[in-house]
Amino acid sequence: MENRSHALMTGFFTITLLIAAVLFGLWFNRDRVERNPYQLATEEPVLGLNRQAVVRYRGLEVGKVSNIDFDPKVTGQILIDLSVDTDAPITKTTFATLAYQGVTGIAFIQLDDDESGSPPLATRADQPSRIPLRPGLLDQLEKRGKKILANTEEVTARLSTLLSPDNQKTMLAAFADVSDTAKAYKALPEKLEPVIARLPALSDQLQSTLKSVSVLAADAKQMTSAIQAPGGTLDRISGTVERAGRSLEAVSSGVQLETLPHVVALSDETRSSMRALKKTVNKLGDSPQSILFGAPDVPPGPGEAGFAAPSK
């Protein structure tokens, strides 16, 4: 009985010692560094990134990944919680990328900054601030590689269309046309040889024509000088025109002095004739019978023979 009690006590003691050793190890190895919480949000895949992954700021280790989970508010979005040292210069322009360590494929978070001297990014435990996660080098290579492959496939398809049987026939026909054109151009110099042979004679004729034109220009210049010289043709024509103008002016003055008085006298006579005609018309209007019987006698006025005073 005592042996059993001793063994039981020994077992309890051993278990207690083991538990104490584990708790001491956990306490001794606990992270005593004070850190600030931050958060990353991305819709890109995070291959190779696990909890407790290293967080580096420009190559220096400044924290760890505390949690990776899906965003309950946005479908397909991944939230990555970071614990970063308080000494790390996290600012409003800080951004994160997913990097890989060596050839092992172990991923870690790489922090960097676009500008130096930006204001610090404040954060809280209940509402951690978010740091933008940009595509890493491998992600960029993957996207560009896909675009290159797509472009390569498009180029291949276009080459296949270009080298179709119908297009091959068209290109062969074009090559044949080019060959025929080359042959025609080859025969062209032979046809131009007679024209080239006549070029010296044509040049001589052109030179003689130029000489004739020069002589004609000299004669025209001489004739122009003779016309414009003092006492020349131009001066004589100008004098003749001036004398003719003076003659016309004299004729006009004579006509004005001799004709205008006659015109005025004729106008006065016409005016008198019109008055007499008007009186005659008025008389005919008063006594039209005077055309047949003559003008009526004028009754005697006062003091004349036969005058009778009107009775009242």
Summary of the structure (lengths in Angstrom):
residues: 312
radius of gyration: 65.2
end to end distance: 200.3
largest distance: 211.6
contacts: 662
relative contact order: 0.05
helix: 56%
strand: 18%
